[in-house]
Structure formats: C-alpha cells, structure tokens
C-alpha cells in the first residue's frame, strides 16, 4: 500500500506542476502577450468543449447515458450560474493594502471549474493505482497530455480577466493542488468513492459548458476585426483537435 501512495502522490505532483506552463509566457513583452490573449481564450473554449464532448460525456456513456446524468450536467450549469451571480456582486479582490482591483467574474468560475476537474483527475489517478501500477502510470500519462492544453487556456483566461501573470500562475497552481485532495480521498476510502465519480464528471461537464458558452464565447464576440476573428476560430478548432487527438494516445 505504501508503494501505491508513493506513486499516486508523485503522479499528481507532476500533474500539478503542469499548471505552471504559463511561466513560458514571461519572456514575451506586454504588447506581444496582449496580442495573443484572445487566441488563448479561443484555445480555452476549444479545449473545454472538446474535453466535455470528446472525453467526459463519452466516458459517462460507457456505463449508460441516463436521464440522471443529464440532470447532473444541468446541476453543474445551474450551480455555476448561481456561483457567478454571487461573484458578480462580490468580485472586488484586495490586491494591495488599501487598493482594490476588479476582476472579471469568469476568472473565479474558471478557477472553480478547473479545481473540480483537477479533483476528479486525482480521484481517477488514485483509483487507477489501486487497480495496478501499470494502469496508474498509463492513466497519469493520459492526464498529463490532457492537462497541458487545458492549463494553457486557463492561464490565458485569467490574464484576460484582469490577473497579473504572477497572480494567474499562482492561482492556477493552487487550483491544480486539488488533485492531491482527490487522490488522498480515493486512497483513504477506496472503492466507495467510485460511485461519486459519474456525478463529479457530469457536474464538471456542466460547469465547463456554462463557462465556455456564457463567459468565454461572449468575450470572443467583442472582436470586430474579421481577420482576427478568423484566427480566433482557428485557435478554437485547434483546441478541439488536440482534445480529439488525445483519444488515440490514452
């Protein structure tokens, strides 16, 4: 059992470090970085809807797609709507003593959704290692490949919503640490947690659908230049394509 704990914790540590992928943008000057922000948001939309419709929903369907699953997905949408409504009334965050900086509400819902997703990743990784080491390693590799495009998109969204690069990097990393909570819960409870995975996956899917459709796509529609709009669409397709390609690597 100690070996399982060791491999599981090392695996989620590696997965969590992927959230720091945004550090590679630090070498870009401010003008250059701002010019690609909309494309990162487009990429995030593609990664999110690709994740939902290519990975999460097909995985749920393997056990039989019932009306209950639909209700779980809708609950994720409705819950995120309520959370965002609350945030809209309380989305001033003190950044310095005596100074308040306003962030877009979708930055908080994005972090919430990413945290939920990382928690589920931790559950899945822990469950895989409980089955056998080979499956655990294979699952970890699949999660890593899956997380790279997702975290790139999330980082861009936080910047677009008003975060500084340092703050975005920090909170992206904090949200990634929920994978540790997921793996610990799985290893402590074992098979009991498996019954909750369909709900968590469906709930996460609803959250991602809401964020992509309600928050990110309206941001993209603010772009009026047709050439940049075409590139936005291309980056959205790239996000979906990468998620589809990962099906063959998992």
N, C-alpha and C positions, 0 to 999 in steps of 0.2 A: 504493500500500500504506500510506503514512503517513496518508492520509485515513481508511482503514479502521481503523487503530489508534486514531486520534483519536476517531472516532465511537463505536467499541466501548468504549473506556475511559470516555468521558463517559457513555455509556449505563449501564454497570454502576455508575458513581459515583452516578448518580441513583437507580438501583435500591437501592443500599446505604443511601442516606440514608433510605429508607422505613422501615428498621428502627428509626429514631428516633421513629416515630409515637407511641410510649408517652409522649413528653415532654408530650403534651396532658393526661395524667392528673395531672401535677404540681400542677395548680390545684385538684384535689379534696382535701378534707380526709381524714384517715386513716379515719374512720368510714365516710364515703361510699364511699371507694375499696374498703374491705374488703367492703362490701355488694354490690359488683358483680363481685368476683373470681370467684366461682363461675360467673357468667354468661359471663365472659371465657373460662373453661376450657371451658364448654359450646360457646361460639362456636368455640374452637380445635378441639374434636372435630369439629364440623360442617365446618370449613374443611379439616381433614386428610383425613377420609374422603371429602369432596366432591372434594378435589384428586386423591385416588387413583382413585376410581371414575368421575369425570366427565372428568378431564383426562389423568392419567398412563396408566391402563390403556387407554382408547380410543386414545391416541396410539401405544402399543405395538401395539395390534391392527391399526393401519393397515398395518403391514408383515407381518401374520400372527401370530396369537397361538399360540405353540407351547408344548410342554412345557418347553422350555428357559427361556422367560420365567417360567413358574410356578416353576421351580427358582430362578431369580434372585430372585423375590419372596420365596420361602421362605428363601433365604440372607440376605436383609435382615432378616427376622423373627428368625432364629436368631442372627445376628451381634449384633443389638441386645439379644437376651436375654442373651448371654454378656457383652457390654459392661456391661449393667445389673447383672448378678450381681457383676461385678468392682467396680463403683461402690458397690454395697451394702456391700462390705467396706472401701471406702476413700472414703467420701463426707463426710469432715470437711475443710473448707477453711479455712485460716487467714485470718481477715478483718482481724485486728489483731495486733500483736506480743504473743505470749503468750496470745492468745484464739482459740479455735476455735469456728466456728459450723457447725451441722449443716444441710445442705440435703437436700431430697428427691432421691433418685437420679434421678427422672424429669426433673429440671431439666437434668442433664448429657446424658441421652439425647435430650432435646428439642433442646438446642443442637447435638448431633451430627447429628441428622436435618435440622435447619434448615441447617446448614453444607453437608451433602451436597446438599440441594435447591438452595441458592444457587450451589454449584459447577456443578451441571447447568445452571442458568439462565445462568451465564456461558458455558458451552460452547455453548448454543443461540444466545445473542446474538452471540457471535463467529462462529459458523457462518453465521448469517443475514447478517451484514455482509460475509462473504466471498462470499456469493452476489450480493447487490447492496444498495445503500444503502437503497432503499425498503423492502425486506424486513426489513432490520436495524432500521429505525425502527419499522415495524409490530410486529415481534416485541418490541421494547423496551417499547412502549406496552402490549402484552398482558401482559408480565411485571410491569409496574408495577401494572396493575389487579389482577393475580393476587396480588401480594405484600402489598398493603395489608391485606386481611382476615387473611391468614396471619400477618403480623407483629404485628397487634393481639392475636391469640390467643396467640402465643408469648410476648409480653411479659406477659400476664396469667398464663400458666402459670409463668413464672419467679418472679413475685411470690408466687403461691400456694405455690410450693415453697420459699420462705424467702429469696429475694433481696430486697434493698432496691431501691427504684425506680432509684437511680443505678447500682447493680451490674447490674440487669436490662437497663437501657438500654445500658450499656457492652458486656456480653457479647452482647446481641442484635446490636449493631453489628459486633462482631468476627466473629460467625458470618456476617454479611452480606458481609464482605470476601472470603469465599472465592469470590464471583462474579468477582472480579478474577483469581484464580488460574485459574478456568475459562476466562475469555475469553483470557488470555495463552496457556494451553495450546493452545487452538483456533487462535489466530493463528500460533503458532510451528510447530505440527505440521500444521495444515490438515486436509485430508480424512481423514487417518489416524485422527483421534480419533473420527470418526463411528461406527466400528464398536463403540466402547465405550459410546456413548450409550444403547442399549437396556438394557444391563446396569445402568448407573448409574440410569436411570429406574426400572427394576424393583426394584433394591436399595433405592432411596429409598421406593418404594411399600410395600415390606415393612416398612421402618423406621417409616413413618407409621402403618401398620395396627397394628403392635405398640404404639407409643406411645399411640395413641388408645384401643385396646382394653384394654391391660394396665395403663396408668398413669393416663390421664385419666378414663375412664369410672368406675373404682372410686372416684376422688375425688368424682365427682358423686353416687355412691350413698350417700355419707356424709350427704347432706342428707335429713333426715326430714320436714321441713315440706312438705306436699303442694302448697301454693301456689307456694313457691319451686321445687319440683321441676317444676311445670308450666312456669314461666318458663325453667328450665334447658333443658327440651325445646324450647321455642320458640326459644331462642337457638341451640341445636344445629341446628334446621331453618333458621334464618336463615343460619348459616354455610354449610350445604349449598346453599341457594337462591342465595346470592351467587356461589358457585363455578359453579353451573349457569348463572346469568345471564351470566357472563363468556364462556361458549361463543359467545354471539351477538355479543360485542364483539371477539373475537380474529380 
